[in-house]
Amino acid sequence: MKRPPTKSRGSSPSRTCPKAPCSASASEGGGCSGLSYSLNFDTNTTEHDRVGDIHGVKLAVDKKFDPYLDGTVVDFYDGLEKRGFVFNNPNVAQTCCCGSSFQV
């Protein structure tokens, strides 16, 4: 997957994702290092979103986050040491010590 999904809800008119809810992710301001990831489910997108289908899941990525998320791989781990979604972003220059935010 080239880019994780991104949440975008502006004032522009929205359209409905075909067939099923979209998985949406955002790179938002916050955390010690400035940006953090967010995953959400939504049924609406805007013209600012890039919508794709990856393994049958509709993904919406806000185009303004392209420079921050280009090449990012989202994976899911289910093990003793960790469980949940992990973002492997080649653009990250620095993360905070807890790993919940990043800088590019």
N, C-alpha and C positions, 0 to 999 in steps of 0.2 A: 504494500500500500504506500503510495507516494506521499499522501497528506492525510492527517487525521481529520475527521469531520469538525466543522466549526459552527458555533452558534452565532447567528446574526439576526437581530430583530430591530430593524430600523423603522423609519416612518414610511418606507415605501410599501406598496401593495405586496401581499404575499401570495404564494401559490401552494397548492397541496402536493406533498410528496406522493408519487404514485404507489398504490397498493398497500403500503405499510408505513408505520412511523419511521422517520429518519433518525439516525443516530447523529447527534450534533455535538461538536466539541468546540471549545473556544480557547484561545490563548488570551488571557485576561491580565490586566494590571493587578499586581498584588504579590504578597509574599516578600521575603527578605531580598530576593534578587531581582524583583521587578515584574516578572511574568509567571503565570501558572496555567496549568491545563484544567479544562472542565469538560466533562462528558454529560450529555443530556439526551433525552428523547423528545422529539417534537414531530408534528405533522405538517408544519408550514416552513417554507423557505422564501427567500426574497431574491431579487435579481442580483444581489450582491453575493449570493452563495454559488459555489461550484458543487453540483450534485453528481455523485457517481454511484455505481453499484459494485460492491466488492463482496463476492461470495454470497450474493442474494440480499445483502444489507445495503439499503440506501444510505449514503453518507453525504452530509452537507458541510462544506467548508467555506467560511467567509473568505472571499478573495483578498481582503486586506491583510490576512494573516499568512499569505503565501510565503513572503520572505522569511518569516520566523519558523514555518513548519515544513518547508520544502525538504523532501527526503526523509521525513519522520516516519518511523515504523511503530505502529501500536501493536502491542502483544498482550496476551493474558497469561498470567502465571497462576498456578494452583498447586502450591507446595507447602512444605513445613516452614521454610524461611520467609516466604512472601506469598501473597494471594491478591490478585487484582490486575488492573491494567497498568502497563508500563510503557512509557513513551521513550523511544530511542531516537533522539533528535541530533543529527550531525551538526546542526547550527549552534548548539549550546556552547557558549564560551565559559560560563560559570554557573554553578548551582549553589543554593544555600546548603548549610550543613545538614538539614533535615531532608533535603531532596524534594521539597514540595514546590519550589519555584526555580526559575532559571533566567539567565541573561543571554542575549545573542550579540 
